[in-house]
Amino acid sequence: MANLNLSEITSKGKEHRAKLLVNKVFKKEGEMSNFATNKGLFNADALFVDGKKVPYNKKLADLIVSFKGQRIKIELEGLLAGKTTKSKVKLTQLEKTEEFGGQPSGGKRINKGNEFEKNLHNRFVEILTSKCPKGLYAKEAQKIIDAASKSAKSPVKKAVHAGGANTSRPIVFGGNDPYITPRQPEKHGEKLTDITLIHANNTETYLSLKYGPSLTFMNAGVSKNYFLEQDMKSGMVNNRDGKKLLKAFGINNAKFCKVFNDYGKAGKQVDPHEQKVKLDKGMLKSLIGTAIGANYWMVHAQPDGSIFFWQITKKRNIDYSTVTGEGTIYYGGKQGRGKRIDLEFSNNFYDFQMNIRNKQRGLYPSHIMLDYTSKPATGKKKL
């Protein structure tokens, strides 16, 4: 089994693991202080940072997350099973068990997103067939039905589980602007739906279900139409639309190719690898607007069991897709030595994280992905 490290509990989208670590050590929120380690079962009762014992406080997890990218030694103190003398174990000696994102010991890991879809759909069916809803998300399912019925001005009659049927949404170009097809954001609701609620008046409410701290708006292939391997090897992207895509994100063409061509050589491929960049806000508005889409409700489950819920309309999409300020690009990733490009930028509604990398064990980029973390300004409410 793999082991934990600082990056595994501090990286974007993994910060909840730092809170889990703290809660386990100090037995908060119902957690137990048992850890699987290279030495065996370990019961912790204290936390040390660079040799100094750290007392519990509610912001301790935030402190640990702030150590991201630093050389910080984190240790736990306690008793190994069967021992009577206390000892310490390093964070890197803790096994990456399922609760920290690892594979379960009994076999294949459960897809929690699929489990979320299944549970919520079951609650809908129970409610709509006059049964008493039992199990996870019973209260939340009723609130979603009520909100959808009010919005559609018609009662919900049926819930159809469409998960896994999401259709392809490739990047295409219309003139100079990239977008995810279809070009009208409001036509994406039926493509993004995981559960569709059917109303008495035959209208439909689309629910896009997501699970986890950060989510993906876009996951599109780029190797065949934009970043051709022969171009990359030559040191410059020559494809017309490929160059436009780089321009949208403020990516330097030569540096982009250098990251992949010089991967694995000594040092960083681009130095300094962290740079501020100017974004083409017009091109990005077209791309992000269709990546987000409209005409659906976002149902976003958190690892703690709560659900955030908000409606994405055509009007809101206009605001959501407007980018402000600069972006921060990382040639070679956060450490500057990877075969990837990372870009972070924000607006009032989302923090975006874009990356271009190979998802098929090759060298040159195969996909562009756009993840996001939502902010309160989206109008999201906890059910």
C-alpha positions as CSV (number, residue, x, y, z in Angstrom):
1,M,0.0,0.0,0.0
2,A,1.2,3.5,-0.8
3,N,2.2,6.0,2.0
4,L,1.1,9.5,2.7
5,N,3.2,12.6,2.2
6,L,2.6,16.3,2.8
7,S,1.4,16.8,-0.8
8,E,-1.3,14.2,-0.3
9,I,-3.0,16.2,2.5
10,T,-2.3,19.8,1.3
11,S,-2.7,19.8,-2.5
12,K,-5.7,21.5,-4.1
13,G,-8.7,19.4,-3.6
14,K,-7.1,17.3,-0.9
15,E,-7.1,19.8,2.0
16,H,-9.9,17.8,3.7
17,R,-7.4,15.1,4.4
18,A,-5.4,17.5,6.7
19,K,-8.6,18.0,8.7
20,L,-9.1,14.3,8.8
21,L,-5.5,13.8,10.1
22,V,-6.1,16.3,12.9
23,N,-9.5,15.0,13.8
24,K,-8.1,11.4,14.1
25,V,-5.1,12.4,16.2
26,F,-7.2,14.5,18.6
27,K,-10.3,12.3,18.4
28,K,-12.6,15.1,17.1
29,E,-15.9,14.8,15.2
30,G,-16.2,11.1,16.1
31,E,-12.9,10.0,14.7
32,M,-10.6,7.4,16.2
33,S,-6.8,7.9,16.6
34,N,-5.9,4.6,14.8
35,F,-3.5,4.7,11.9
36,A,-2.1,2.0,9.7
37,T,1.7,2.4,9.4
38,N,4.7,0.6,8.0
39,K,5.4,-0.6,11.6
40,G,1.8,-1.8,12.2
41,L,-1.3,-0.4,13.9
42,F,-0.5,2.9,15.7
43,N,-2.7,4.9,18.1
44,A,-1.7,8.5,18.1
45,D,-2.3,11.1,20.8
46,A,0.0,14.0,19.8
47,L,1.1,15.9,16.7
48,F,4.6,17.3,16.1
49,V,5.7,19.8,13.5
50,D,9.4,20.1,13.0
51,G,10.0,18.5,16.4
52,K,7.6,20.8,18.3
53,K,4.5,19.5,19.9
54,V,1.4,21.3,18.5
55,P,-1.8,21.5,20.7
56,Y,-5.2,21.2,19.1
57,N,-7.1,24.2,17.8
58,K,-9.8,24.6,15.2
59,K,-7.4,26.1,12.7
60,L,-4.7,23.5,13.0
61,A,-5.7,21.8,9.7
62,D,-5.5,25.2,7.9
63,L,-2.0,25.6,9.4
64,I,-0.9,22.2,8.0
65,V,-2.4,23.1,4.5
66,S,-0.3,26.3,4.6
67,F,2.8,24.2,4.6
68,K,2.1,23.1,1.0
69,G,5.3,22.9,-1.0
70,Q,7.6,23.4,2.0
71,R,10.0,21.0,3.7
72,I,8.1,20.4,6.9
73,K,8.5,17.3,9.1
74,I,5.2,16.1,10.5
75,E,5.2,13.3,13.1
76,L,2.6,11.6,15.3
77,E,3.3,10.4,18.8
78,G,1.6,7.5,20.4
79,L,1.7,3.7,21.0
80,L,2.2,1.0,18.5
81,A,-0.2,-1.9,19.1
82,G,1.2,-4.2,21.8
83,K,3.8,-1.6,23.0
84,T,3.8,0.2,26.3
85,T,6.4,2.8,25.5
86,K,5.5,5.8,23.3
87,S,7.2,6.4,20.0
88,K,6.8,8.6,16.9
89,V,6.0,7.9,13.3
90,K,6.5,10.2,10.4
91,L,3.7,11.3,8.1
92,T,5.5,9.4,5.3
93,Q,5.2,6.2,7.4
94,L,1.4,6.4,7.5
95,E,-0.2,4.1,4.9
96,K,-2.6,5.7,2.4
97,T,-5.7,4.0,3.5
98,E,-9.1,4.4,1.9
99,E,-10.1,7.3,4.1
100,F,-7.1,9.2,2.8
101,G,-7.8,8.4,-0.8
102,G,-6.1,5.0,-1.1
103,Q,-7.4,1.7,-2.4
104,P,-9.5,-0.4,0.1
105,S,-7.7,-3.4,1.5
106,G,-10.5,-5.7,0.4
107,G,-10.2,-5.1,-3.3
108,K,-11.6,-2.6,-5.8
109,R,-12.2,1.0,-4.5
110,I,-15.8,2.1,-4.3
111,N,-16.6,5.1,-6.6
112,K,-18.1,7.5,-4.2
113,G,-19.6,9.6,-7.0
114,N,-21.5,6.6,-8.3
115,E,-22.6,5.7,-4.8
116,F,-23.9,9.3,-4.3
117,E,-25.9,9.1,-7.5
118,K,-27.4,5.8,-6.6
119,N,-28.3,6.8,-3.0
120,L,-29.9,10.1,-4.1
121,H,-31.9,8.5,-6.9
122,N,-33.2,5.9,-4.5
123,R,-34.4,8.6,-2.1
124,F,-36.2,10.3,-5.0
125,V,-37.9,7.1,-6.0
126,E,-39.0,6.4,-2.4
127,I,-40.5,9.8,-2.0
128,L,-42.2,9.8,-5.4
129,T,-43.8,6.4,-4.7
130,S,-45.2,7.5,-1.3
131,K,-42.6,5.5,0.7
132,C,-40.8,6.8,3.8
133,P,-37.3,7.6,2.5
134,K,-34.6,5.8,4.4
135,G,-30.9,6.1,4.2
136,L,-28.5,8.8,3.0
137,Y,-29.8,12.1,1.6
138,A,-33.5,11.6,2.5
139,K,-33.9,15.2,3.8
140,E,-31.9,16.6,0.9
141,A,-33.9,14.7,-1.7
142,Q,-37.2,16.2,-0.5
143,K,-35.7,19.7,-0.6
144,I,-34.5,19.2,-4.1
145,I,-37.9,17.9,-5.2
146,D,-39.6,21.0,-3.6
147,A,-37.2,23.4,-5.2
148,A,-37.5,21.8,-8.7
149,S,-41.3,21.8,-8.4
150,K,-41.4,25.4,-7.5
151,S,-39.1,26.4,-10.3
152,A,-41.0,24.5,-12.9
153,K,-44.4,25.4,-11.4
154,S,-45.3,21.8,-11.7
155,P,-45.0,18.8,-9.3
156,V,-42.3,16.2,-9.9
157,K,-43.7,12.9,-10.9
158,K,-40.7,10.8,-11.8
159,A,-36.9,10.6,-11.4
160,V,-34.8,9.1,-14.1
161,H,-31.2,8.1,-13.4
162,A,-29.2,9.1,-16.5
163,G,-25.8,8.8,-14.9
164,G,-23.1,7.5,-17.2
165,A,-25.1,8.6,-20.3
166,N,-23.4,12.1,-20.5
167,T,-22.6,12.7,-24.1
168,S,-19.3,13.9,-25.5
169,R,-18.5,17.6,-25.3
170,P,-15.4,18.3,-27.4
171,I,-13.7,21.7,-27.9
172,V,-14.3,23.3,-31.3
173,F,-13.7,26.7,-32.8
174,G,-16.2,29.2,-34.1
175,G,-14.1,31.9,-35.8
176,N,-11.4,32.8,-33.2
177,D,-13.3,31.6,-30.2
178,P,-13.0,28.1,-28.7
179,Y,-16.1,26.6,-27.1
180,I,-17.5,23.3,-25.9
181,T,-20.2,22.1,-28.4
182,P,-23.1,23.0,-28.5
183,R,-22.4,26.7,-28.5
184,Q,-25.5,27.8,-26.6
185,P,-24.8,27.3,-22.8
186,E,-28.5,26.5,-22.1
187,K,-28.3,23.4,-24.4
188,H,-25.8,21.8,-22.1
189,G,-28.2,21.0,-19.3
190,E,-29.5,17.8,-20.9
191,K,-26.0,16.7,-21.7
192,L,-24.8,17.2,-18.1
193,T,-27.7,15.6,-16.3
194,D,-27.2,12.6,-14.0
195,I,-30.7,12.5,-12.7
196,T,-33.6,14.0,-14.6
197,L,-36.8,15.0,-12.8
198,I,-40.0,14.7,-14.9
199,H,-42.8,17.1,-14.0
200,A,-46.6,16.7,-14.3
201,N,-46.6,19.2,-17.1
202,N,-43.9,17.1,-19.0
203,T,-41.1,19.6,-18.4
204,E,-37.8,18.3,-17.2
205,T,-35.4,19.4,-14.5
206,Y,-31.8,18.4,-15.1
207,L,-29.6,17.6,-12.1
208,S,-25.8,17.4,-12.4
209,L,-24.4,15.4,-9.5
210,K,-20.8,15.9,-8.4
211,Y,-18.9,14.5,-5.5
212,G,-15.7,15.8,-3.8
213,P,-14.1,19.0,-2.8
214,S,-13.2,20.2,-6.3
215,L,-14.9,19.4,-9.6
216,T,-14.3,19.2,-13.3
217,F,-16.0,21.4,-15.9
218,M,-14.1,20.2,-18.9
219,N,-12.1,17.1,-19.9
220,A,-11.4,17.3,-23.6
221,G,-8.9,15.6,-25.9
222,V,-6.3,17.9,-27.6
223,S,-3.7,15.6,-29.2
224,K,-5.5,15.1,-32.6
225,N,-6.8,18.5,-33.4
226,Y,-4.7,21.1,-31.5
227,F,-1.3,19.9,-30.1
228,L,0.1,17.5,-32.7
229,E,3.1,15.4,-31.6
230,Q,5.2,16.4,-34.6
231,D,4.6,20.1,-33.9
232,M,5.5,19.6,-30.3
233,K,8.8,17.9,-31.2
234,S,9.6,20.8,-33.5
235,G,9.5,23.2,-30.6
236,M,6.4,25.2,-31.7
237,V,2.7,24.4,-32.0
238,N,1.9,25.3,-35.7
239,N,-1.8,24.2,-35.7
240,R,-3.9,27.4,-36.1
241,D,-6.5,26.5,-33.5
242,G,-3.9,25.1,-31.2
243,K,-2.1,28.4,-31.1
244,K,-5.4,30.1,-30.4
245,L,-6.1,27.8,-27.5
246,L,-2.7,28.6,-26.0
247,K,-3.4,32.4,-26.5
248,A,-6.6,32.1,-24.6
249,F,-4.7,30.9,-21.5
250,G,-1.7,33.2,-21.9
251,I,0.6,30.2,-22.6
252,N,3.9,30.9,-24.3
253,N,4.1,28.5,-27.3
254,A,7.9,27.8,-27.1
255,K,7.8,27.3,-23.4
256,F,4.8,25.0,-23.7
257,C,6.7,22.7,-26.0
258,K,9.9,22.9,-24.0
259,V,8.1,21.5,-20.9
260,F,7.4,18.3,-22.7
261,N,10.5,18.1,-24.9
262,D,12.9,18.6,-21.9
263,Y,10.9,16.5,-19.4
264,G,13.2,14.3,-17.4
265,K,16.3,16.3,-18.0
266,A,18.2,18.0,-15.1
267,G,16.6,21.0,-13.5
268,K,13.3,22.7,-14.4
269,Q,12.3,22.8,-18.0
270,V,11.3,26.5,-17.7
271,D,12.9,28.7,-15.1
272,P,11.2,30.5,-13.5
273,H,8.4,28.1,-13.9
274,E,5.9,30.1,-12.0
275,Q,4.8,33.2,-13.9
276,K,1.9,35.7,-14.0
277,V,0.1,35.7,-17.4
278,K,-2.4,37.8,-19.2
279,L,-5.6,35.9,-20.1
280,D,-7.6,36.5,-23.2
281,K,-10.9,37.1,-21.4
282,G,-13.0,37.2,-24.6
283,M,-11.9,33.8,-25.7
284,L,-12.1,32.4,-22.2
285,K,-15.6,33.6,-21.8
286,S,-16.7,31.6,-24.8
287,L,-14.9,28.5,-23.6
288,I,-15.8,28.7,-19.9
289,G,-19.4,29.7,-20.6
290,T,-20.0,26.5,-22.6
291,A,-17.8,24.4,-20.2
292,I,-20.1,25.5,-17.3
293,G,-23.3,25.3,-19.4
294,A,-26.7,26.3,-18.1
295,N,-30.3,25.1,-17.7
296,Y,-29.6,22.7,-14.8
297,W,-29.1,22.4,-11.1
298,M,-25.8,21.6,-9.5
299,V,-26.0,19.0,-6.7
300,H,-22.6,19.0,-5.1
301,A,-22.0,16.4,-2.3
302,Q,-19.1,16.9,0.1
303,P,-17.0,14.2,1.8
304,D,-18.6,15.2,5.1
305,G,-22.0,14.1,3.9
306,S,-23.5,17.5,3.2
307,I,-24.8,18.8,-0.2
308,F,-24.6,22.2,-1.8
309,F,-27.3,23.0,-4.3
310,W,-27.8,25.8,-6.8
311,Q,-29.4,26.6,-10.1
312,I,-27.3,27.5,-13.1
313,T,-29.4,29.6,-15.5
314,K,-28.5,31.3,-18.8
315,K,-28.3,34.7,-16.9
316,R,-26.1,33.3,-14.2
317,N,-23.8,31.7,-16.8
318,I,-22.9,35.1,-18.2
319,D,-21.5,36.2,-14.8
320,Y,-20.0,32.8,-14.0
321,S,-17.9,32.8,-17.2
322,T,-16.5,36.3,-16.8
323,V,-12.9,36.1,-15.8
324,T,-11.2,38.9,-13.9
325,G,-7.5,39.6,-13.1
326,E,-4.4,37.7,-14.2
327,G,-3.6,34.0,-14.1
328,T,-0.7,32.2,-12.5
329,I,0.9,29.6,-14.8
330,Y,3.2,26.7,-13.7
331,Y,5.3,25.4,-16.5
332,G,6.1,21.8,-15.6
333,G,3.5,21.8,-12.8
334,K,3.7,23.2,-9.3
335,Q,7.3,21.8,-8.9
336,G,8.4,22.8,-12.4
337,R,9.6,19.3,-13.3
338,G,6.5,17.6,-14.6
339,K,5.1,16.8,-18.0
340,R,2.2,19.2,-17.6
341,I,1.1,22.9,-17.6
342,D,-1.0,24.1,-14.7
343,L,-2.9,27.4,-14.7
344,E,-4.9,29.0,-11.8
345,F,-7.3,32.0,-12.2
346,S,-10.4,33.2,-10.5
347,N,-13.5,35.3,-10.6
348,N,-16.1,36.1,-7.9
349,F,-17.8,32.8,-8.3
350,Y,-15.1,30.2,-8.9
351,D,-11.5,29.4,-8.5
352,F,-10.4,27.6,-11.7
353,Q,-7.5,25.2,-12.1
354,M,-6.6,24.3,-15.7
355,N,-4.0,21.7,-16.7
356,I,-2.8,20.3,-20.0
357,R,-1.1,16.9,-19.7
358,N,-1.0,13.3,-21.0
359,K,-3.6,11.0,-19.4
360,Q,-2.5,8.0,-21.4
361,R,1.0,7.3,-20.0
362,G,2.6,9.1,-22.9
363,L,4.7,12.2,-23.0
364,Y,3.0,14.8,-25.1
365,P,-0.4,16.3,-24.0
366,S,-3.5,14.3,-24.7
367,H,-6.1,16.3,-22.7
368,I,-7.0,19.7,-21.3
369,M,-8.9,19.7,-18.0
370,L,-10.6,22.5,-16.2
371,D,-11.5,22.0,-12.5
372,Y,-13.1,24.5,-10.2
373,T,-14.0,25.2,-6.6
374,S,-17.2,27.1,-6.1
375,K,-17.6,30.2,-4.0
376,P,-20.7,31.5,-2.0
377,A,-21.4,34.1,-4.7
378,T,-22.7,31.3,-6.9
379,G,-25.8,31.3,-4.8
380,K,-25.1,27.8,-3.5
381,K,-27.0,26.7,-0.4
382,K,-26.3,23.8,1.9
383,L,-29.3,21.6,2.0
